[in-house]
Amino acid sequence: MIRFEHVTKRYDGSGDAVSDVSFALAAGEMAFLTGHSGAGKSTLLKLIGCLERPTRGQVVVDGRSLGRLPRRQIPHHRRQVGMIFQDHRLLKDRTVFDNVALPLIVAGLGHKEVSRRVRASLDQVGLLPKERALPVTLSGGEQQRVGIARAIVGRPPLLLADEPTGNLDPDLSREIMGLFERFNQVGVTLLIASHDLALIASLSYRTFTISKGRLSIDSSTYQGHARNL
């Protein structure tokens, strides 16, 4: 599903955000990416989502080399990747329903199909009764679940989450991770960036550690989920 081959991403004036990174994540696998603030976690996720292009090396997602992907094919690629952010990135003046519907409207789906998919996604995250609420009326955990519903509404095979529990208490963090595990159980591939080492250790999934742009494997949480790199 995901393969990095000696990938470096360099920004002008600030050096390498990621440097000579190689790893592979199989389809249907769930894994964590951890490291200090500024280590390169967000950049790595942006490379997978084709929000950034590698300076050197090759990023391959579902058989597509993203560095060579024509611009006209980028929107299609992004529809195959659900992205979840720490700050939710919700439209404050739109309802929960409208926030979740936005990717489907952009993709040109009809009203009936949009309604069906949005309500199914909200039901999966336990927020169907709040489809007409505005984001400002929701708790932090509820807002994060709206962001998750928006990410899954297009039924992408791959989910990327950038510090999805960073602003949540431990109970809500476990609740969000439970949602991710349920998605993974039905075949969705997940890569989750998080600095919550205690939470990561409690779940025992494969974990990559990034430090100063370089990646390594944390064998202490590498129980039964290993793949050849």
N, C-alpha and C positions, 0 to 999 in steps of 0.2 A: 504493500500500500504506500509506504513512505520510505524513500532511500536518499540519504545524503552521501555524496562522494567527494571528500576533501573540499568541503564548502567553506568559503570565506566571504564575509560581507564587510566591505570597508565603506565608511562614510568620510567624505572630504572633511579634513580638519579635525577629525576625532578618532582616527585609527580604525582598527578592526573590531566590529561588534561581535562577530563570531569568526573563529580562525581554524581552518583545516578540520572541520567537523565531519565525521563519518559515522553513520549509524543506520539501522534499518528497523522498521516497525511493520509487522505483518498485518494483513487485513484481519479485522476482528479482534485485535489486541488492544488492551488498555494499559497505558503507562503514564508515569509522572516525569516531569522535568522540574528540577529544583536548582537553586543556587542563589547567591546574594543579589541584592538589588543592583541592577546595572550589569549583571553577569552575561546577558545576551539572550535570556529566555524569550522575551517578547520579539526580538529580531528573528529568532529561529522560527517562531510561530508565524510571523509575517512572511517569511520565505515560503513556508508551506502553503499559506493562503494566497500566494502571489501578490501580496501587497508590497513586497520588495523582491528584487531580483539578485541572485548571487553575483559577487564580483569575480569569483573564481569557483571552479568546481561545478557539480551538478546536483540539482534537487529534482528527484523523480517522485511523482505522486500518481498512483494508479496507472503507471506506465507512461506518463507524460513528463518530459523533461521541461521544467518550468522556465529555465533560462532561455530556451529556444521557442517557447510558446508564442505564437503570433498574438498580437494585441486583440484581435477580434475574437480569439478563443478564451481570453481571460475571464469574461463574464460567465461563460459556461463552467469553467473550472471552479470559480468561486461559488457557484450554485451547488457544487458537490462537496463543499466544505462549510460546515456550520461553525461560526466563531462566537465565543462567549467571552465577555469582558468583565473585569472587576467593577467598572463604573457603570455597567448596564447599558449606557448609551441609548436610553429610551427618549422618545419624543414626548416632552412634558405636556404639550397641549393636545395630545391624541390619546384615545382610550387604550386600554390594554389590548382589546381586539384589534384596533387599528395598528398598533405597534407590531403585533405578531403578523398581521396580514401584509405588511409592507413588502417583504421580499417576494411574495406571491404576486402582488399587484405589479411590481417592477418586472416580473417574469412574464406577465401578460395572461395569467390564469383568469378564467371567468368567475363571476360573482358567486355562483353556486359552489364551485369547487373551492374557492377561497374560504367561504364560510365553513364548509365541511372540514377542511384541513385545520383552520385556525381553532375551531372548537375542539377537534380531536387533540391538538397539541396542548391547549390549555387544560384539557381534562387530564392529560398525562402528567402535568406538573401540579395538578390540584387547584387550578385557578379559574375553572370554568364559571363559577358563580360571580367572579369579579371582572368579566369580560368588558363591562361598560364603565369600569372605574378608571380614574386618571392615575397615572403613576405616583403622583405626589401623595395620594391617599393610602399608598401601600407601604408595608414595612420593607426594610432592606432585603430580607429573605424573599419576600414576595416579588420585589422588583428583580431580583436575580433570577427567579423562576420565570418571570416574563421574558427575560433575556434568553433563557434556555429554550422556552417555547418558540421564540422567534428563530433561534438557531436550528431547531429540529423540524420546523413547519414544512420546509422543502424536502424533507426526508433524505438528508445527505448521508452518504456512507461514512463520512469522517467528521468528527467534532474536535475542535481545538478550543481549549479554555485557558484564558490568561488570568491567573490569580482569582478564580471564581468565588473563593470563600474568604478573600482577604479582608473584607469588612464585616464578616459574620462571626457570631459567637460559636463555640464548639458544637452545640446541639444542631444549630442551623447548618453548620459546615458538614456535619455527618449526614444530614438530610439531603443536602445537595449532592454529596458523593453517592448516596444511595440511588438518586435519580440516574447519575452517570453509570452506575453499575447495572441498573436495569436496561439502559440503552445498550450497553456492551453485551448483555446477555442475549439480545436479539440481533447481534452481529455488527453493531456500529463500532468503528475504530475510534479510540479516544486518546488524545495526548493532552495532559493537563499540567500547566505550569503552576507551581505552588511553592511557597516558602514554609508551609506548615509541616515541619518534619515529623511531628508527633502523629498527625493525621495520616500522612503518607505511610509511616511505619506500621500503623494499625491496620492498614488495608493490604499490605504485602503484595503490591503489584511491582512490575519492573520499573526501575527508577533510573533516570539519567541525571547526573549532576554536571552543571556547567559552571565554570569559574574563569573569569577574565576571557570569555569567549571560547574556551576550550572545553570539550565534552569528555566525560568519563562515565563508567558504569558504577553504580553504588551496589555492590554485591550483597549488602545486608538486607536489601529489599528485593532481591532477585530470585524469589522463591517460586519456581515452577513456571515462570513466564518468559524464560530466556529464549532468544532467537540468535542464530548466527549473524554476526555483524560482518 
